[in-house]
Each structure stands twice: as C-alpha cells, then as structure tokens.
Amino acid sequence: MKATQNSSAEPTLLFIPDISGFTKFVHDTEIAHSEHIITELLEALIDANIMDLEVSEVEGDAILFYRKGKQPTAAETLAQVQKMYTTFHFFLRKYETQRICQCGACAESSGLQLKFIIHYGDISINQIKTSKKLFGIDVIIAHRLLKNDIAMDEYVLITNQLINACSSWVEIEQVAWETPNHGTGTYDFGEIKYCYLSLASLESYIPEPTIEDYAPEPNMRKLLSVDAVINASLELVFDIVSDVNAKHLWVHGVTGSDMTNGRIVKNGSTHRCIMNGDENDPFFTSHTFNITKDVITWIDTNHTQKANMVVTLKRLENGRTDMNITLMQKQNMIKNSIFNLFMKKGFIKFYELSFQKLDTYCTDLENEVSKHVAGILLEPANNEVA
C-alpha cells in the first residue's frame, strides 16, 4: 500500500451543498429509487461547478468541495450558489414532467431542498493512493455548521472566517439577492459567527423544463408485428422490458446498454443496445407511455434505423402477459420490398428468440422468489415506509 502523503495546512475554501430532507426521504420512501435520484442530483451539482472547486468526498446527501489559495469574492461565491441551486431544482422539475414510477421516492422528489455551508480556514490535505482527504479543525467546523438554528428550508451560510479573510467581502451587501442575516452558533470548539441568506428569491431563476414532443414521425408503415405469451405478470414484464439498463437480460444478441440517461425509466429514457460494439448499434428513446390497469403501450424510437417499435403488453388470466412488438418505418416502396424479401424472416426469428429469453428470465425470477432491480411502481403503494 502506498504511504499517505501529508501536506502542510494552508488557507482553503470549504464549500458544502447539502440536500435537505434526505434522511426522511430515504426512510419513508422506496430506498433504491431514492438512492438513484440523490445520486443523479449530486452528479448534477458536481457538473454545475463553475469555481474550479475540487471534490474531496461525497458524503451521502452532501458533497465536500474545496479550493486552495486565493479567497473567492462575494460575487463569485454567490454566483456558484445560484448556479448549483437552479441546476438542482431544474433537474427535479424536469424529472416531475417525465416520471412514470409512482413510488414514494419518485412522487416526493420534487420536495427535496438544498442548503450550503461555506467556510474558510487552514486545511491539510492527505493523499491516500488516488483519494484526497481533508484534515483540520476547520473541516470539523464546516460539518458541524450543517446543524444550526436557521429557521429556513433553503439557505446559504457563510462564516465570518471567509468574510474577514477577503477584503472584497464588503461587496456582499451590494451583490446579494437580499440583505444578509447574521447569526452565531455555539459548539464544543467555541462560537462561530456567520451570515446567511434565504435561497427563496432564486426560484424565479430556475428554468422551466421543455416538454419534449416525442410524437411519432408521420407516414409510418407497419413492417411486421410479432407477439408471444409471457408466463409472468404484466407488472413484472413491463419492469423488465422497459428497463433501458437491462436489455441484455432478454434481447437476443445484446450484451449491454450504454448512452443511458438515468437508472429510473421515464418518458424520454435513452439507451444504445450494444450488439456489434460500433456506431451501427441501435440507439433508442422510450416515450409516449400509456399505462392502464390491464394494458400498457409505449414506443421505442430507433434513431439509428429511423424506425419505431411499438410495444404493447396486455394482462391475461393466470398471471400471464401477452406481449406484442410492432415495427414501423417510413413509407418507402423499394426499402419495404427489400425488407419483406430478405430481412423480415430474420427479424421475426430475432424477436421470437428474445421472447423466449424473456420468458426464461421471468421464470427464473419467480423460481428464486426475487424481483427485477428496476422496480417501477405503476400505482402508488398503500404503505411506502421502507
């Protein structure tokens, strides 16, 4: 094991965005989806970094950023807060317009909130293999400040250590979106003075998500239609077939998926089926979901071949499901004739093998009394407590 390298303490900015309500969110709602949503939110916050901050570690529902050297100005710091805040809430608003799952985590995600703790002090940084670990009393101070007496849901707290270290912090009264409040926290290491601002005023800067139009292209013609009876419930078949991360589990010849845009299936989920490992592998968008108690339909648009695959699932008796796939493509007499003469039988065989693989996977799950990992809930559960 490589020995730990210790650096001497030097002035360092500590910047912690923390997702408020995370504990309640995890314990009162479906755990797997809450973890997926929090992970995507933390990734969005990292992508919103415009201050050249470095990530020390991700701590459950928070990120410990740091930056050594020159102190940031008030304008620079508040611009970073605004960028992360608007990115965070834009993600939640967009997900609300796209979500299909009715579990508590997905339904309640729009209520998650964000707060920031910003501190400045002498920090030592230890290199442990490829990871950097921050040490020092000021790291402890920053974490302790996450627990405070501020009676606001979303806010930014900035300690006097940063304000006093930078002469340009006299500008905060002019650059802040509201007049800062002042407070003091008493901890086992002494008193910490700070200013704080509500983030409520920033709500008007959150962009409204664009509602994507996934309407099928006009002049589509049916090329073929194949169906099979799957010996599993409608809910289980939908959970597997709609899962963009699990095509390899049932689609013949597929070894994996990439180009996905999230772990939870939603309107607008994307994936590429890895078959040959090149640019000719088909890239899909799943959209236009229509979900009722006994029938579910949606469209997978194949952007590579400019075709639509309409998937229809119908509930049958004895816990079985009828699955139909209808392949649609733009009207073209020559291409359609070539397809019918040379390709149609191969496509039918491909889907038949996929149906068989799906049926086997479903049977194996039921024999093992296990669930598919996607866990899309089509109706709200009576009890969401994990």
Secondary structure, 3 states (H helix, E strand, C coil): CCCCEECCCEEEEEEEEEEECHHHHHHHCCHHHHHHHHHHHHHHHHHCCCCCCEEEEECCCEEEEEEECCCCCHHHHHHHHHHHHHHHHHHHHHHHHHECCCCHHHHHHHHCEEEEEEEEEEEEEEEECCEEEEECHHHHHHHHCCCCCCCCCCEEEEEHHHHHHCHHHHHHHHHCCCCCEEEEEEECCEEEEEEEEECHHHHHHCCCCCCCCCCCCCCEEEEEEEEEEECCCHHHHHHHHCCCCCHHHCCCCCCEEECCCCCCCECCEEEEEECCCCCCCCEEEEEEEEECCCEEEEEEEECCCCEEEEEEEEECHHHCEEEEEEEEEECCHHHHHHHHHHHHHHHHHHHHHHHHHHHHHHHHHHHCCCCCCCCCCCCCCCCCCC
